[in-house]
Amino acid sequence: MRRLLLSLAAFAIWVGITVFTAAVPEGGTITLADLVTKGVNWSIAGAGAFLLVLVLWQGWRDVGLDRPVSLAAVRLSWLPLLYIVAGLGLAIALGLPPVGVQLLVLLNSLLVGLSEELMFRGVLLQGFRGLLALWPAVLLTSLMFGAVHSLNVFVTGDLGPALIQSVAAFLSGLFFIALRLRTGSLWPPILVHGLWDFTTFSIGLAGGGLSDAGGADTAPSGAVSVFLPILLVLPNAIYGLWLMRNLGRSEGGAAR
């Protein structure tokens, strides 16, 4: 119980750092694209650093940061990797922004991957697994991952896309947690999450566009159908459920 309470307290602090310390203009809002192109996103970096300090302080070796990325993880990630390769090809065809902008987007996307995966598929998942069977822990973690993205309304000022983000994030989270459980490592979902975000931001910025591009859990805006983000990540969610089909009641299985 102590582990879970500490994990939930860490979640509350993490939300405060991530959402409410974002560099939003006073009295205004900012697009998610601006958050990853105008400089290092220090709110995300700070939230990730807070979690790393907590994990080291508590000695939580079971979050998966000490496990290396294996070739099996690459094999299990084939579906989102196909999306990533195709998306980067599209972004290149449309015309990428300057190299400096691309590097900022890549850095910030990887910071998001580290921070969110460590929070949800690391700290929270293991906190829940101390008291619950595997599937309730998976469901609660994924629901919280989805729900927290609705708080982006405080950054962007746009409720509709924030709610769509929540649904898409829940679906994406099912694959990320499957990859975490099947490999025993947090690094594969961190890398896939970061590269997915980088790819979708790159598409949104391609051709000189500055649309509110999103990541694994972000909805495009404008004329694009509101259902497109959900439809895009739905195959990943189904694949994630398939990967977890034979996992035991309380333990994740290594990739085979």
Residue pairs with C-beta under 8 A, 6 or more apart in sequence:
1 130
1 131
3 126
3 127
3 130
4 127
4 128
4 130
4 131
6 58
6 127
7 123
7 124
7 126
7 127
7 128
8 124
8 127
10 50
10 51
10 54
10 119
10 123
11 119
11 123
11 124
11 144
13 50
14 47
14 50
14 51
14 115
14 119
15 148
15 151
17 43
17 46
17 47
17 50
18 43
18 44
18 47
18 115
19 43
19 151
19 152
19 154
19 155
20 154
21 42
21 43
21 46
22 30
22 35
22 41
22 43
22 155
23 30
23 35
23 38
23 39
23 41
23 42
23 43
24 30
24 154
24 155
28 157
29 155
29 156
29 157
29 158
30 155
30 156
31 156
31 210
31 211
31 212
32 152
32 155
32 156
32 212
32 213
32 214
32 215
32 218
33 201
33 204
33 205
33 210
33 211
33 212
33 213
34 210
35 41
35 108
35 155
36 104
36 105
36 108
36 109
36 201
37 97
37 101
37 104
37 105
37 205
37 210
38 104
39 104
40 104
40 107
40 108
40 111
41 108
41 111
41 112
44 108
44 111
44 112
44 115
45 111
45 115
47 115
47 119
48 111
48 114
48 115
48 118
51 115
51 118
51 119
51 122
51 123
52 118
54 60
54 123
55 63
55 65
55 118
55 122
55 123
60 122
60 123
60 126
62 126
63 118
63 122
63 123
63 126
63 186
64 121
64 122
64 180
64 184
64 185
64 186
64 187
65 118
65 122
65 186
65 187
67 183
67 184
67 185
67 186
67 187
68 185
68 187
69 183
69 185
69 187
69 188
69 191
70 183
70 185
70 255
72 183
72 254
72 255
72 256
73 179
73 183
73 185
73 187
73 188
73 255
74 81
74 188
75 255
76 179
76 182
76 183
76 188
76 243
76 255
77 179
77 188
77 192
79 175
79 235
79 236
79 239
80 175
80 192
80 196
80 236
81 192
83 196
83 199
83 232
83 236
84 192
84 195
84 196
84 199
87 199
87 200
87 202
87 203
88 199
88 202
90 203
90 206
91 199
91 202
91 203
91 205
91 206
92 206
93 206
94 203
94 206
94 207
95 206
95 207
95 208
96 102
96 202
96 205
96 206
97 205
97 206
97 208
101 205
102 202
105 198
105 201
105 202
105 205
106 194
106 198
109 194
109 195
109 197
109 198
109 201
109 215
110 190
110 191
110 194
110 198
111 194
112 193
112 194
112 197
112 215
113 189
113 190
113 191
113 192
113 193
113 194
113 195
113 197
114 190
114 194
116 145
116 193
117 176
117 180
117 186
117 189
117 190
117 193
118 186
118 190
120 141
120 142
120 144
120 145
120 173
120 176
120 177
121 141
121 173
121 176
121 177
121 180
121 186
121 189
122 180
122 186
124 141
124 144
125 137
125 138
125 141
125 177
125 180
128 136
128 137
128 140
128 141
129 137
129 250
132 140
133 249
133 250
134 181
134 247
134 248
134 249
134 250
134 251
134 252
135 249
138 174
138 177
138 181
138 244
141 173
141 177
142 170
142 173
142 174
142 177
143 170
145 169
145 170
145 173
145 217
146 166
146 167
146 168
146 169
146 170
146 171
146 173
146 217
147 166
147 170
148 166
148 169
149 162
149 165
149 166
149 168
149 169
149 217
149 218
150 159
150 162
150 163
150 165
150 166
151 162
152 161
152 162
152 165
153 159
153 162
156 162
156 212
158 212
158 221
160 226
161 212
161 214
161 218
161 219
161 221
164 219
164 226
164 229
164 230
165 214
165 217
165 218
165 219
165 229
167 229
167 230
168 216
168 217
168 218
168 219
168 229
168 230
168 232
168 233
169 216
169 217
170 237
171 230
171 233
171 234
171 236
171 237
172 193
172 196
172 216
172 217
172 233
172 236
172 237
173 217
174 236
174 237
174 240
174 241
175 233
175 236
175 237
175 239
175 240
175 243
176 189
176 192
176 193
176 216
176 240
177 189
177 240
177 244
178 239
178 240
178 241
178 243
178 244
179 188
179 189
179 192
179 240
179 243
180 186
180 188
180 189
180 252
181 244
181 247
181 252
181 253
182 243
182 244
182 247
182 252
182 253
182 254
182 255
183 254
183 255
184 252
184 254
193 215
193 216
196 215
196 216
197 214
197 215
197 216
197 218
198 215
200 213
200 214
200 215
200 216
200 218
201 213
201 214
201 215
202 213
203 213
204 210
204 211
204 212
204 213
204 214
204 220
205 211
205 213
211 220
211 221
211 222
212 218
212 220
212 221
213 220
214 220
214 229
216 233
218 229
219 226
219 228
219 229
220 228
220 229
246 253
247 253
